[in-house]
Amino acid sequence: ASRPGQEARGMSVPESSNGSPTELLASGFRRADVVRLVTQCLHSLGYERAASELVDESGVQCWPEPVSRFRAALLHGEWGAADALITNLHLPDPASRRVRFLVHRQHYLERLEAHDAAGALACLRERLAPLEQPHFALPPPDGCAAIAAAGGGDGKSGNGGVTVAGREAAPSAMTRCGAGGGGSGDRSGDGDLGGARLGGSVQELSTYLLCRSVEELKARSGWDGGGGASRRLLLDELQEHIPPSLLLPENRLETLLQQAVRWQTLHAPPLTPDDVSPSLFEDVSFRHDGLPREASLVLEGHADEVWCVAFSHSGAALASASRDGAIVLWEATNPQFARRALIPAHSGAIASVAWSPDDTLLLSCAADRTVKLWNAPAGDCAATFREHTEAVTAVVWLPSGAHFLSSSSAGKRVILWDLGGNALQSWHGPRVTDLAVAADGARLLAVSGCTVRSCPLTAGSDGTPRMVTEDVHSWDETDAISSLALSRDSRAVLLNVGSQEVHAWDVDGQRRLGSYSGHRQGRFVIRSAFGGKHDGLVLSGSEDTQVYVWHRHSGALLRKLPGHSCAVNSVSWSPASPHLFASASDDHTVRIWGLPPPSVS
């Protein structure tokens, strides 16, 4: 049977009934669960009447009645009602205590925002303190008056220099509410009440009583106020302690859609512009026609074998370096890659070049035992570093742009430098042939023979970085490693190994993620790189004169690109385009690869 008006609009209704809420659909999901997700999505999109009709027709509530009332109480700031309703959720201890702590932390902060110091102190003493063990020695009942007096006697906001329990909350440790302690997913230990970033202890929360203004309170706590997003973000925090079957995560259906698109994108990366939104009406599929497959330009500026090539971080410039010690800077924003500068940089073969984080400087290292710093726009030398006693094999920047690292394999030494030419620290021992630093500056990866060494990087109180060489972890490959390359998110690393394979490794778990083969590598250092949208491709040079392109996740060889006449030593994907990369070869040229021009009818 059709509902009134449906047949007139040409709509058909299945003859079968709506079924039982506990029924399993063909997909294996429970009908009631799907209905709850759709109802929640309708609410979030503002279709309240449609959501209500779906509840009436299906008989399935989006939230169980106690959870619905609890959620409404939170969003409306009815803290007493919310506290009473927690009992109806039947949560185990300590989850119940954690939920109460987070709820009353929000209550406490809103009392402070309203200049109600007495109400805030009462909440701290009567609601929050009993939830924390061991108990913290709070101000006495008349402490509010003392705080008010210190602040000028208005009884609302403190302005004096009073410290509570000798501890001041560190502003650097504060983030927005959604990043609070509950968000980590760590549910171990009764003493961890969650919300560590907004104030994870009564002691820390008590220091907020001394804030001189609401603005200071928000700045110190990383909280955006009761009228901001904090109540919604509180629901996100509570999700860590309330089963999702009771409290649906906010925007759950949209999150599932995003995860599905992300998974498809990672496993079949489309080479489409970043501003093209994925469609929900069809699967994301790999586009072979989006792969660079034509050498659109051949750059001739070197008089010897070109050993390395690197795009700047913005993709606006390209640097290439050769065995005769020369560096050429190319203008990548120019359609013809006009030559910006030809630099007679070193008296020996250049092993590596690296752009500074802001692309204004370029480092180079060579067999002449030196590292040199260049002003990128003009190509003039800013500094020469001479501490190494053997050929320098690799150089890499730290994210700050104020320090860098260099290595010498024969010299068995890695040096940490500042830009003033000071060798701040040396790591003696391993024969390091290549280096990489994680994007967050917390880890150094060093290649030595068949081993990858992971060395933590820390900073002192003055901000000076340091290699923690006493805490180095390592893993071994099956053959000698000639080079390494990190992904943009620094979670994966590519290793070119002597067994004529490229291996992808998970840096954190130190497990192999993929293997790519088909190219030739034996006598020379061959470099590989991630490329494409979301780093979904792997490409490498080869001694057989071709460039190889693989699918990162499946390992399938997608293209072999002929063009060079000698071994291809290095490749670099343009950060500015998902369809452009450069290759450097022993044939003295750099080739720019892209899409062929569109055919004309």
C-alpha positions as CSV (number, residue, x, y, z in Angstrom):
1,A,0.0,0.0,0.0
2,S,1.1,3.5,-0.8
3,R,1.0,6.5,1.5
4,P,-1.3,9.3,0.3
5,G,0.1,11.2,-2.6
6,Q,3.0,8.9,-3.4
7,E,1.4,7.2,-6.5
8,A,0.5,10.6,-7.9
9,R,4.1,11.7,-7.7
10,G,5.2,8.5,-9.4
11,M,6.8,7.0,-6.2
12,S,6.5,3.4,-5.4
13,V,6.6,1.8,-2.0
14,P,7.8,-1.8,-1.4
15,E,5.1,-4.2,-0.5
16,S,7.1,-5.7,2.3
17,S,6.7,-4.5,5.8
18,N,9.3,-2.4,7.6
19,G,10.4,-5.4,9.5
20,S,11.5,-5.9,13.0
21,P,14.1,-3.5,14.5
22,T,16.2,-6.5,15.4
23,E,16.2,-7.8,11.8
24,L,19.5,-8.2,10.1
25,L,19.7,-6.6,6.7
26,A,21.3,-8.2,3.7
27,S,24.5,-6.2,4.6
28,G,24.6,-7.9,8.0
29,F,23.8,-4.7,9.9
30,R,20.8,-4.5,12.3
31,R,17.9,-2.6,10.9
32,A,17.6,-0.6,14.2
33,D,21.2,0.5,14.0
34,V,20.9,1.8,10.5
35,V,17.7,3.7,11.4
36,R,19.4,5.3,14.4
37,L,22.2,6.5,12.2
38,V,19.8,8.0,9.6
39,T,17.8,9.6,12.4
40,Q,20.9,11.2,13.9
41,C,22.0,12.4,10.5
42,L,18.6,14.0,9.8
43,H,18.8,15.8,13.2
44,S,22.3,17.1,12.4
45,L,21.1,18.4,9.0
46,G,18.2,20.2,10.6
47,Y,15.4,18.0,9.3
48,E,13.7,17.6,12.7
49,R,10.2,16.8,11.3
50,A,11.6,14.1,9.0
51,A,13.6,12.7,11.9
52,S,10.4,12.6,14.1
53,E,8.4,10.9,11.3
54,L,11.2,8.2,10.9
55,V,11.1,7.6,14.7
56,D,7.3,7.3,14.6
57,E,7.2,4.9,11.6
58,S,10.1,2.7,12.6
59,G,9.5,2.7,16.4
60,V,13.3,3.1,16.9
61,Q,14.6,5.9,19.0
62,C,17.9,7.5,18.1
63,W,18.9,7.5,21.7
64,P,17.5,5.4,24.6
65,E,15.3,7.6,26.8
66,P,17.8,8.1,29.7
67,V,20.6,9.0,27.2
68,S,18.3,11.4,25.3
69,R,17.4,13.2,28.5
70,F,21.1,13.2,29.7
71,R,22.2,14.6,26.4
72,A,19.6,17.3,26.4
73,A,20.5,18.3,29.9
74,L,24.2,18.7,28.9
75,L,23.4,20.8,25.9
76,H,21.1,23.1,27.9
77,G,23.5,23.4,30.9
78,E,21.2,21.7,33.4
79,W,24.0,20.3,35.5
80,G,22.0,19.0,38.4
81,A,19.7,17.0,36.1
82,A,22.6,15.7,34.1
83,D,24.3,14.5,37.3
84,A,21.1,12.7,38.4
85,L,20.7,11.0,35.0
86,I,24.2,9.5,35.1
87,T,22.9,6.9,37.5
88,N,20.3,5.8,34.9
89,L,23.0,5.0,32.4
90,H,24.2,2.1,34.6
91,L,27.9,2.7,33.9
92,P,30.5,0.7,35.7
93,D,32.9,2.4,38.1
94,P,35.3,4.1,37.3
95,A,33.5,5.2,34.1
96,S,30.7,6.7,36.1
97,R,33.2,8.8,38.1
98,R,34.9,9.9,35.0
99,V,31.7,11.0,33.4
100,R,30.7,12.9,36.5
101,F,34.1,14.6,36.7
102,L,33.9,15.8,33.0
103,V,30.3,17.0,33.4
104,H,31.1,19.0,36.6
105,R,34.4,20.3,35.1
106,Q,32.2,22.0,32.4
107,H,29.8,23.2,35.2
108,Y,32.7,24.6,37.1
109,L,34.2,26.5,34.1
110,E,30.8,27.9,33.2
111,R,30.4,29.2,36.8
112,L,33.8,30.9,36.5
113,E,32.7,32.4,33.1
114,A,29.6,33.8,34.7
115,H,31.8,35.5,37.4
116,D,30.2,33.2,40.1
117,A,33.3,32.5,42.1
118,A,31.2,31.2,45.0
119,G,29.3,28.8,42.8
120,A,32.5,27.7,41.1
121,L,34.2,27.0,44.5
122,A,31.1,25.1,45.7
123,C,31.2,22.9,42.5
124,L,34.9,22.3,43.1
125,R,34.5,21.3,46.7
126,E,31.2,19.4,46.6
127,R,31.2,17.9,43.2
128,L,34.7,17.5,41.8
129,A,36.9,17.0,44.9
130,P,35.0,13.8,46.1
131,L,35.6,12.2,42.7
132,E,39.4,12.6,43.0
133,Q,41.6,10.3,45.1
134,P,43.7,11.2,47.1
135,H,41.8,14.4,48.0
136,F,43.4,17.7,47.4
137,A,43.5,20.3,50.1
138,L,41.1,22.9,48.8
139,P,40.7,26.5,50.0
140,P,38.5,26.7,53.2
141,P,34.8,27.5,52.8
142,D,35.5,31.2,53.1
143,G,38.3,30.9,50.5
144,C,36.0,32.5,47.9
145,A,36.0,35.7,50.0
146,A,39.8,35.6,50.3
147,I,40.1,35.2,46.5
148,A,37.6,38.0,45.9
149,A,39.6,40.2,48.3
150,A,42.8,39.4,46.5
151,G,41.1,40.3,43.2
152,G,39.8,43.7,44.4
153,G,36.8,42.7,46.6
154,D,34.1,42.3,43.9
155,G,33.5,38.7,44.9
156,K,33.5,37.6,41.2
157,S,36.9,37.6,39.5
158,G,40.3,37.6,41.1
159,N,43.0,40.1,40.2
160,G,45.6,39.4,42.8
161,G,48.8,37.5,42.7
162,V,47.6,34.5,44.8
163,T,48.9,31.0,44.1
164,V,46.9,27.9,45.0
165,A,48.8,24.9,46.3
166,G,52.0,26.4,44.8
167,R,51.2,25.2,41.3
168,E,50.3,27.2,38.2
169,A,48.6,25.6,35.2
170,A,50.9,25.6,32.2
171,P,49.2,27.3,29.3
172,S,51.3,25.3,26.8
173,A,49.6,22.2,28.0
174,M,46.1,23.5,27.3
175,T,44.1,22.7,24.2
176,R,40.4,22.9,23.3
177,C,37.9,20.8,25.1
178,G,37.7,18.2,22.4
179,A,41.3,17.3,22.9
180,G,40.9,16.6,26.7
181,G,42.1,13.6,28.5
182,G,39.1,11.4,27.7
183,G,40.0,11.7,24.0
184,S,43.0,9.5,24.2
185,G,41.0,6.3,24.6
186,D,43.1,5.3,27.6
187,R,40.6,4.0,30.2
188,S,43.1,2.4,32.6
189,G,43.5,3.4,36.2
190,D,40.9,4.9,38.6
191,G,43.0,8.0,39.2
192,D,42.8,9.2,35.6
193,L,39.6,11.1,35.5
194,G,40.1,12.4,32.0
195,G,40.2,16.0,30.8
196,A,43.9,16.4,31.5
197,R,44.3,19.2,28.9
198,L,41.5,21.4,30.4
199,G,42.5,20.6,34.0
200,G,42.7,16.9,34.9
201,S,42.9,17.4,38.6
202,V,41.1,19.5,41.2
203,Q,44.4,21.2,42.0
204,E,44.9,22.3,38.5
205,L,41.3,23.4,38.1
206,S,41.5,25.4,41.3
207,T,44.2,27.7,39.8
208,Y,41.6,29.0,37.4
209,L,39.9,30.8,40.3
210,L,42.8,33.3,40.1
211,C,42.2,34.2,36.4
212,R,41.8,38.0,36.1
213,S,39.3,37.8,33.3
214,V,37.2,35.5,31.2
215,E,39.7,35.9,28.4
216,E,42.5,34.8,30.7
217,L,40.4,31.8,31.8
218,K,39.8,30.7,28.2
219,A,43.5,31.3,27.2
220,R,44.8,29.3,30.1
221,S,42.4,26.4,29.8
222,G,42.0,26.2,26.1
223,W,38.2,26.4,26.6
224,D,35.9,28.4,24.3
225,G,33.1,29.1,26.8
226,G,29.6,27.8,27.5
227,G,28.3,29.5,24.4
228,G,30.9,28.1,22.1
229,A,31.5,24.5,21.0
230,S,32.5,23.3,24.4
231,R,29.3,21.4,25.3
232,R,29.3,19.6,22.0
233,L,33.0,18.8,22.5
234,L,32.1,17.5,26.0
235,L,29.8,14.9,24.3
236,D,32.8,13.8,22.2
237,E,34.9,13.4,25.4
238,L,32.1,11.5,27.2
239,Q,32.0,9.1,24.2
240,E,35.3,7.6,25.5
241,H,33.5,6.5,28.7
242,I,29.9,5.7,27.5
243,P,29.3,2.8,25.2
244,P,28.5,3.9,21.6
245,S,25.5,1.7,21.7
246,L,24.0,4.2,24.2
247,L,25.6,7.5,23.2
248,L,26.0,7.6,19.4
249,P,29.2,9.5,18.4
250,E,28.3,12.8,16.9
251,N,27.8,12.8,13.1
252,R,28.5,9.1,13.0
253,L,27.0,8.5,9.5
254,E,29.1,11.3,8.0
255,T,32.2,9.9,9.8
256,L,31.5,6.5,8.3
257,L,31.2,8.0,4.8
258,Q,34.4,9.9,5.2
259,Q,36.2,6.8,6.4
260,A,34.9,4.8,3.4
261,V,36.0,7.5,0.9
262,R,39.4,7.8,2.7
263,W,39.9,4.0,2.5
264,Q,39.1,3.9,-1.2
265,T,41.3,6.9,-1.8
266,L,44.2,5.3,-0.1
267,H,43.8,2.0,-1.9
268,A,43.0,3.4,-5.3
269,P,44.3,7.0,-5.2
270,P,42.6,9.1,-7.9
271,L,45.0,11.5,-9.6
272,T,42.5,14.3,-9.7
273,P,42.9,17.9,-8.5
274,D,42.5,18.4,-4.8
275,D,39.6,20.8,-5.2
276,V,37.4,18.0,-6.8
277,S,35.1,16.6,-4.1
278,P,34.6,12.9,-4.1
279,S,31.1,11.7,-5.1
280,L,29.0,9.6,-2.8
281,F,27.2,8.0,-5.7
282,E,30.1,6.0,-7.1
283,D,33.2,4.3,-5.9
284,V,36.6,6.0,-6.0
285,S,38.6,4.4,-8.7
286,F,42.1,4.6,-9.9
287,R,42.6,6.7,-13.1
288,H,45.4,5.5,-15.2
289,D,44.9,8.5,-17.5
290,G,45.9,10.7,-14.6
291,L,49.3,9.2,-14.3
292,P,52.2,11.3,-15.6
293,R,53.5,9.4,-18.7
294,E,55.2,11.8,-21.0
295,A,58.5,13.7,-20.7
296,S,57.1,17.1,-21.4
297,L,60.5,18.8,-20.9
298,V,64.1,17.8,-21.1
299,L,66.3,20.2,-19.1
300,E,69.9,20.5,-20.3
301,G,72.1,22.5,-18.0
302,H,74.6,20.0,-16.6
303,A,77.9,18.9,-18.1
304,D,78.1,15.6,-16.1
305,E,75.9,12.9,-14.5
306,V,73.0,14.3,-12.5
307,W,72.9,12.5,-9.2
308,C,70.0,14.2,-7.3
309,V,67.0,16.3,-8.0
310,A,64.5,17.9,-5.5
311,F,61.5,20.1,-5.7
312,S,61.1,22.9,-3.1
313,H,58.4,22.5,-0.6
314,S,56.1,24.9,-2.4
315,G,56.9,23.3,-5.8
316,A,57.9,26.7,-7.1
317,A,61.6,25.7,-7.7
318,L,63.6,22.7,-8.6
319,A,67.2,21.9,-7.7
320,S,69.5,19.4,-9.5
321,A,73.0,18.5,-8.7
322,S,75.7,16.6,-10.6
323,R,78.9,14.6,-10.3
324,D,81.0,17.6,-11.4
325,G,79.9,19.6,-8.3
326,A,77.4,21.9,-10.1
327,I,73.9,22.8,-8.9
328,V,71.3,24.2,-11.2
329,L,68.2,26.0,-9.9
330,W,65.1,25.8,-12.2
331,E,62.0,28.0,-12.1
332,A,59.2,25.5,-11.7
333,T,56.5,28.1,-12.0
334,N,57.7,28.8,-15.6
335,P,56.1,26.4,-18.1
336,Q,59.5,25.8,-19.6
337,F,61.3,25.5,-16.3
338,A,63.6,28.4,-17.1
339,R,67.1,28.1,-15.5
340,R,67.4,30.5,-12.5
341,A,71.0,29.9,-11.6
342,L,74.0,27.6,-12.5
343,I,76.2,27.3,-9.4
344,P,79.7,25.8,-9.5
345,A,79.1,24.6,-5.9
346,H,81.7,22.0,-5.0
347,S,85.0,20.6,-6.1
348,G,83.7,17.0,-5.8
349,A,80.5,15.1,-6.7
350,I,77.4,16.3,-4.9
351,A,75.6,13.5,-3.0
352,S,72.6,15.4,-1.7
353,V,70.7,18.7,-1.7
354,A,67.9,19.8,0.7
355,W,65.6,22.8,0.7
356,S,65.0,24.7,3.9
357,P,61.4,24.5,5.3
358,D,60.7,28.0,4.0
359,D,62.4,27.4,0.6
360,T,64.7,30.4,1.0
361,L,67.9,28.4,1.5
362,L,69.4,25.2,0.0
363,L,72.0,22.9,1.5
364,S,74.4,20.7,-0.5
365,C,77.0,18.2,0.5
366,A,79.7,16.6,-1.5
367,A,82.8,14.4,-1.8
368,D,85.0,17.5,-1.1
369,R,84.1,17.0,2.6
370,T,82.1,20.2,2.9
371,V,78.5,21.2,3.4
372,K,77.4,24.5,1.8
373,L,74.5,26.8,2.4
374,W,73.0,28.7,-0.5
375,N,70.6,31.6,-0.8
376,A,68.1,30.0,-3.1
377,P,66.8,32.9,-5.1
378,A,70.2,34.2,-6.2
379,G,72.3,31.1,-5.8
380,D,75.1,32.8,-3.8
381,C,76.9,30.9,-1.0
382,A,75.9,32.0,2.5
383,A,78.2,29.6,4.5
384,T,80.6,26.7,4.2
385,F,80.8,24.0,6.9
386,R,84.1,22.1,7.1
387,E,84.0,19.8,10.2
388,H,83.8,16.5,8.3
389,T,87.1,14.8,7.4
390,E,85.7,12.5,4.7
391,A,83.1,12.7,1.9
392,V,79.7,14.0,3.1
393,T,76.9,11.7,2.0
394,A,73.7,13.2,3.2
395,V,72.2,16.4,4.6
396,V,68.8,17.1,6.0
397,W,67.0,20.1,7.7
398,L,65.2,20.1,11.1
399,P,61.7,21.6,10.9
400,S,62.6,24.8,12.6
401,G,64.9,25.8,9.8
402,A,67.5,26.9,12.3
403,H,69.5,23.6,12.4
404,F,70.4,20.7,10.2
405,L,72.2,17.4,10.2
406,S,74.9,16.0,7.9
407,S,76.5,12.6,7.7
408,S,79.8,11.1,6.5
409,S,79.8,7.4,5.8
410,A,83.6,7.0,5.6
411,G,84.0,9.4,8.5
412,K,81.6,7.4,10.7
413,R,80.0,10.6,11.9
414,V,76.7,12.5,12.0
415,I,76.9,16.2,12.9
416,L,74.2,18.5,14.2
417,W,74.8,22.1,13.1
418,D,73.3,25.6,13.6
419,L,73.3,28.1,10.7
420,G,76.2,30.0,12.4
421,G,78.5,27.1,11.5
422,N,78.7,25.6,15.0
423,A,78.9,21.8,15.3
424,L,76.6,21.4,18.3
425,Q,76.8,17.6,18.6
426,S,78.4,14.6,16.9
427,W,77.2,11.0,16.7
428,H,80.2,8.8,16.2
429,G,80.2,5.2,15.1
430,P,77.8,4.2,12.4
431,R,78.6,4.5,8.7
432,V,75.6,6.6,7.8
433,T,74.9,7.0,4.0
434,D,71.5,8.7,4.1
435,L,69.3,10.7,6.6
436,A,65.7,11.8,7.0
437,V,64.0,13.7,9.8
438,A,60.3,13.3,10.7
439,A,58.0,16.2,10.0
440,D,57.5,16.9,13.7
441,G,61.2,16.9,14.3
442,A,61.0,14.2,16.9
443,R,62.9,11.4,15.1
444,L,66.0,11.0,12.9
445,L,66.3,8.1,10.6
446,A,69.7,7.0,9.5
447,V,70.7,4.3,7.0
448,S,73.9,2.3,7.8
449,G,74.5,-0.8,5.7
450,C,71.5,-3.1,6.0
451,T,70.2,-1.3,9.1
452,V,67.9,1.6,9.7
453,R,68.6,3.5,12.9
454,S,65.8,5.6,14.6
455,C,67.2,8.2,16.9
456,P,65.0,10.4,19.0
457,L,65.4,14.2,18.7
458,T,64.7,16.4,21.7
459,A,65.1,20.1,22.5
460,G,66.7,21.7,25.6
461,S,65.2,24.5,27.7
462,D,66.7,27.0,25.3
463,G,65.3,25.2,22.2
464,T,68.6,23.7,21.1
465,P,68.0,20.3,19.5
466,R,69.8,17.2,20.6
467,M,70.2,13.6,19.2
468,V,69.4,11.1,21.9
469,T,72.0,8.6,20.7
470,E,71.7,6.5,23.9
471,D,68.1,5.6,23.0
472,V,68.5,4.5,19.3
473,H,66.3,1.7,18.0
474,S,67.0,-0.1,14.8
475,W,65.7,-2.7,12.3
476,D,67.4,-4.6,9.6
477,E,66.8,-5.1,5.9
478,T,67.5,-8.2,3.8
479,D,70.3,-6.4,1.8
480,A,72.3,-3.2,1.8
481,I,70.2,0.0,1.7
482,S,71.3,2.7,-0.7
483,S,68.7,5.5,0.2
484,L,65.6,6.3,2.1
485,A,62.6,8.6,1.6
486,L,59.9,9.6,4.1
487,S,56.2,10.0,3.2
488,R,54.7,13.5,3.8
489,D,53.1,12.4,7.1
490,S,56.4,10.7,8.2
491,R,54.6,7.5,9.0
492,A,56.1,5.4,6.2
493,V,59.6,5.2,4.7
494,L,60.9,3.9,1.4
495,L,64.2,2.0,1.3
496,N,66.0,1.1,-1.9
497,V,67.8,-2.2,-1.2
498,G,70.4,-4.1,-3.0
499,S,68.1,-7.0,-3.8
500,Q,66.7,-4.8,-6.6
501,E,63.5,-3.9,-4.6
502,V,62.0,-0.9,-2.9
503,H,60.5,-1.6,0.5
504,A,58.0,0.5,2.4
505,W,58.1,0.3,6.1
506,D,55.9,1.6,8.9
507,V,58.2,3.9,10.9
508,D,56.3,3.5,14.2
509,G,55.7,-0.3,14.1
510,Q,58.9,-1.1,12.2
511,R,57.0,-3.5,10.0
512,R,57.1,-3.9,6.2
513,L,54.1,-2.4,4.4
514,G,54.9,-3.2,0.8
515,S,57.5,-4.3,-1.7
516,Y,58.0,-3.0,-5.2
517,S,60.2,-4.7,-7.9
518,G,60.9,-4.7,-11.6
519,H,63.5,-2.0,-11.7
520,R,67.3,-2.6,-11.8
521,Q,69.7,-1.5,-9.1
522,G,73.1,-2.9,-8.5
523,R,76.2,-0.6,-8.8
524,F,74.7,2.8,-8.2
525,V,72.8,4.7,-5.5
526,I,69.2,4.9,-6.8
527,R,66.6,7.0,-5.0
528,S,62.8,6.5,-4.8
529,A,60.0,8.8,-3.6
530,F,56.3,8.8,-2.7
531,G,54.1,10.7,-5.1
532,G,50.6,11.4,-6.3
533,K,47.6,12.5,-4.3
534,H,47.9,11.4,-0.6
535,D,51.3,9.8,-1.5
536,G,49.4,6.9,-3.1
537,L,52.2,6.1,-5.6
538,V,55.8,5.0,-5.3
539,L,58.3,5.9,-8.0
540,S,62.0,5.1,-8.5
541,G,64.8,5.5,-10.8
542,S,66.5,2.5,-12.4
543,E,69.8,1.5,-14.0
544,D,67.9,0.3,-17.1
545,T,67.2,4.0,-18.0
546,Q,63.5,3.9,-17.1
547,V,61.4,5.4,-14.4
548,Y,59.1,3.0,-12.5
549,V,55.7,3.8,-11.0
550,W,53.9,1.5,-8.6
551,H,50.6,1.6,-6.7
552,R,51.7,2.2,-3.1
553,H,49.1,-0.2,-1.4
554,S,48.8,-3.0,-3.9
555,G,52.4,-3.0,-5.1
556,A,51.2,-3.3,-8.7
557,L,53.6,-1.8,-11.4
558,L,51.6,0.9,-13.1
559,R,54.1,2.3,-15.6
560,K,57.6,2.0,-16.9
561,L,58.6,5.3,-18.5
562,P,61.3,5.3,-21.1
563,G,63.1,8.5,-22.1
564,H,66.5,8.7,-20.5
565,S,69.5,7.1,-22.2
566,C,71.4,6.2,-19.1
567,A,70.7,5.2,-15.5
568,V,68.0,7.2,-13.7
569,N,69.4,8.2,-10.3
570,S,66.8,10.3,-8.5
571,V,63.2,11.3,-8.7
572,S,61.1,14.0,-7.1
573,W,57.4,14.6,-7.2
574,S,56.1,18.2,-7.3
575,P,54.2,19.2,-4.2
576,A,52.3,21.7,-6.4
577,S,50.8,19.2,-8.8
578,P,49.5,15.6,-8.6
579,H,50.5,15.1,-12.2
580,L,54.2,16.3,-12.3
581,F,57.5,14.9,-11.3
582,A,61.2,15.2,-12.2
583,S,63.9,12.6,-12.8
584,A,67.7,13.0,-12.9
585,S,70.0,10.8,-15.0
586,D,73.6,9.9,-15.9
587,D,72.7,11.2,-19.4
588,H,73.3,14.7,-18.0
589,T,69.6,15.7,-18.2
590,V,66.7,16.3,-15.9
591,R,63.3,15.3,-17.4
592,I,60.0,16.8,-16.3
593,W,57.1,14.2,-16.6
594,G,53.5,15.1,-16.9
595,L,50.3,14.4,-18.8
596,P,50.2,14.6,-22.6
597,P,48.5,17.6,-24.0
598,P,44.7,17.1,-24.6
599,S,43.9,15.7,-28.0
600,V,42.3,18.1,-30.4
601,S,39.3,16.9,-32.5
